[in-house]
Amino acid sequence: MRKLSRRKCVLTLCFWLVLALPFLFRQQMPSLFIRNDTESMPLGFYVILTDRPLKAGDIVVITPPQELWQLTKDRGWTKGERYWLKEVAAVEGDTYTITDTGIYIDGRYAGAVAAVDRQGQALPQLRGTFQVKPGYFLPLATYRPTSFDGRYFGELPLSAVHKHVHPLFTMKLLEVFY
């Protein structure tokens, strides 16, 4: 049997403590963080930040429009979550191009675009060059290239954004230590 180092034991203990905090202090710690169970961003806990203007690279909690949420629910991509965590890829005035080979933000490659989902069903196809309109942003999930995001449905209104978040403790962080 392999012996765990002291560092790994402490990190594991901290991990479980962070996971337990929301359940132990649910009443005393409202709206300080959110737990992400979706695959678009690393699983774990995110600290809720104060509201501020969006900029590329921000991570936001969004409520998708009903028709997009229903599509993800019907295909079994969500477990009923009414929110998504996505990265802000483009904001007002930015240009994005979607081709058969990928999505480009202001001329830089940002990820692949698939024709079908994991079950082989056709994905919505959006092609062309677009400029983000005032009051809108382009959500992407660069962490998971197969994520259902702006490369398939385009921009969303800023009103879809609920909160800005920052990773606190995620499974991706654990990969660094193990």
Summary of the structure (lengths in Angstrom):
residues: 178
radius of gyration: 18.0
end to end distance: 16.9
largest distance: 59.3
contacts: 484
relative contact order: 0.22
helix: 24%
strand: 31%
